[in-house]
Amino acid sequence: MNIFVVPSSTPMPGEVKEEVYLLTSFNKNISVFLCHEKQYLYNISIDNKEMACSRQHKDKFFVGTFCDTLFMFLYDEKSKKLVLGSEMRTHESIISIAILTNEMIICGQSNGYVDTVTCKASKKKPGEYRMDNVASKFCSNLGYINCIQVCNQV
């Protein structure tokens, strides 16, 4: 299940404190539903690539596809929509995503590779982001990297 949670900055008494969006892959794009009202909101185009996994980190929403592409969406407060922030290609289908730091994620892939990707705001163009593959490691000739667990060191 793919869920994106938007915390409310200052909820009024009796209001729901957060908005929860349920995202499903439909027609190789992403359909967004408001979870509490079970209401369809809008569709996000991911270039006819089917969503395989997702991970939220603060206001960013990362989507890995079965077509070796990583998308990063940002939550736009004005339109209350997820908008494309950046995209990049990887070795193979992305089937797991883990957050390392505020600017770094890991993508587990179907061919045994793990890519480390940086995600930084553009210095030249405000509001735009850039994702770069900084390291690739072949971890397993057994195939799929279905889950990545990040443990904090003490």
C-alpha positions as CSV (number, residue, x, y, z in Angstrom):
1,M,0.0,0.0,0.0
2,N,1.3,3.5,-0.9
3,I,0.4,6.2,1.6
4,F,1.3,9.9,1.8
5,V,0.5,11.7,5.0
6,V,0.3,15.5,5.2
7,P,0.3,16.8,8.8
8,S,-1.9,19.8,9.4
9,S,0.1,22.8,10.7
10,T,-2.6,24.2,13.1
11,P,-5.7,22.1,13.2
12,M,-8.9,23.7,14.6
13,P,-10.7,22.0,17.4
14,G,-12.6,19.0,16.1
15,E,-10.6,18.9,12.8
16,V,-8.7,16.0,11.5
17,K,-5.0,16.6,12.3
18,E,-3.7,15.2,9.1
19,E,-4.6,14.4,5.5
20,V,-3.9,10.9,4.4
21,Y,-3.6,10.2,0.7
22,L,-3.9,6.7,-0.7
23,L,-2.0,6.1,-3.9
24,T,-2.7,3.2,-6.2
25,S,-1.2,2.2,-9.5
26,F,-3.8,2.3,-12.2
27,N,-3.3,2.3,-16.0
28,K,0.5,2.6,-15.2
29,N,0.0,5.9,-13.5
30,I,-0.8,6.9,-9.9
31,S,-4.4,7.6,-8.7
32,V,-4.6,9.7,-5.6
33,F,-7.5,9.2,-3.1
34,L,-8.3,11.1,0.1
35,C,-8.3,8.3,2.6
36,H,-10.8,9.7,5.2
37,E,-13.5,10.6,2.7
38,K,-12.7,7.7,0.3
39,Q,-12.7,10.3,-2.5
40,Y,-10.8,10.2,-5.8
41,L,-8.7,13.5,-6.1
42,Y,-6.5,13.4,-9.2
43,N,-4.1,11.3,-11.3
44,I,-0.3,11.6,-11.4
45,S,1.5,10.7,-14.7
46,I,4.6,8.6,-14.3
47,D,5.1,8.2,-18.1
48,N,3.2,4.9,-18.2
49,K,5.6,3.2,-15.8
50,E,4.0,1.1,-13.1
51,M,4.7,2.0,-9.5
52,A,6.5,-0.9,-7.7
53,C,7.2,0.8,-4.3
54,S,7.1,4.1,-2.5
55,R,8.5,5.9,0.5
56,Q,7.7,9.2,2.1
57,H,10.3,11.5,3.7
58,K,8.9,14.7,5.2
59,D,7.3,16.6,2.2
60,K,9.0,14.3,-0.4
61,F,7.4,11.2,-1.9
62,F,9.7,8.8,-3.7
63,V,8.2,6.3,-6.2
64,G,10.2,3.4,-7.7
65,T,8.8,1.7,-10.8
66,F,9.0,-1.6,-12.5
67,C,10.6,0.3,-15.5
68,D,13.9,1.3,-13.8
69,T,12.9,4.8,-13.0
70,L,12.9,6.7,-9.6
71,F,10.5,9.6,-9.3
72,M,10.5,12.2,-6.5
73,F,7.3,14.2,-5.9
74,L,7.0,17.2,-3.6
75,Y,3.8,18.2,-1.7
76,D,2.7,21.6,-3.0
77,E,0.9,23.4,-0.1
78,K,-1.0,25.8,-2.4
79,S,-2.5,23.2,-4.8
80,K,-2.5,20.5,-2.2
81,K,-1.1,18.1,-4.8
82,L,2.0,16.0,-5.2
83,V,4.1,17.6,-8.1
84,L,7.1,16.1,-9.8
85,G,10.4,17.3,-8.3
86,S,12.8,15.1,-10.2
87,E,13.3,11.7,-11.8
88,M,16.2,9.5,-12.7
89,R,17.0,6.0,-14.2
90,T,18.5,3.1,-12.2
91,H,19.9,-0.3,-13.2
92,E,16.6,-2.3,-13.0
93,S,13.2,-2.3,-11.4
94,I,13.1,-0.5,-8.0
95,I,11.3,-2.7,-5.5
96,S,12.4,-1.2,-2.2
97,I,13.4,2.3,-1.0
98,A,15.0,3.3,2.3
99,I,15.8,6.8,3.6
100,L,19.4,7.2,4.8
101,T,19.6,11.0,5.5
102,N,17.7,14.1,4.5
103,E,19.6,14.1,1.2
104,M,20.3,10.4,0.6
105,I,18.2,7.3,-0.2
106,I,18.8,3.7,-1.1
107,C,17.0,1.8,-3.9
108,G,16.9,-2.0,-3.8
109,Q,16.4,-3.5,-7.3
110,S,15.2,-6.7,-8.9
111,N,18.6,-7.7,-10.2
112,G,20.4,-7.6,-6.9
113,Y,21.8,-4.1,-7.2
114,V,21.4,-1.4,-4.5
115,D,21.8,2.2,-5.7
116,T,22.6,5.1,-3.3
117,V,21.0,8.3,-4.6
118,T,21.5,11.9,-3.4
119,C,18.6,14.2,-3.6
120,K,19.5,17.9,-3.3
121,A,17.7,21.2,-4.0
122,S,19.0,23.0,-7.1
123,K,21.1,26.0,-6.3
124,K,20.4,27.6,-9.7
125,K,16.7,26.9,-9.9
126,P,14.7,27.4,-6.6
127,G,12.0,24.7,-6.1
128,E,13.7,22.2,-8.4
129,Y,15.7,19.1,-7.2
130,R,18.4,17.0,-8.6
131,M,18.8,13.3,-8.0
132,D,22.2,11.6,-8.7
133,N,23.3,8.0,-8.4
134,V,26.5,8.2,-6.2
135,A,27.1,4.5,-5.7
136,S,25.9,1.2,-7.1
137,K,26.7,-2.1,-5.5
138,F,25.8,-5.6,-6.6
139,C,24.6,-7.2,-3.4
140,S,23.1,-10.5,-4.4
141,N,23.1,-12.9,-7.3
142,L,20.0,-14.3,-5.8
143,G,17.8,-11.6,-7.3
144,Y,15.3,-9.2,-5.7
145,I,16.3,-6.8,-2.9
146,N,12.7,-6.8,-1.4
147,C,13.5,-4.9,1.7
148,I,16.1,-2.5,3.0
149,Q,16.3,-1.9,6.8
150,V,18.4,1.1,7.9
151,C,19.7,0.9,11.5
152,N,21.0,3.9,13.3
153,Q,24.4,3.6,14.8
154,V,25.0,4.7,18.4
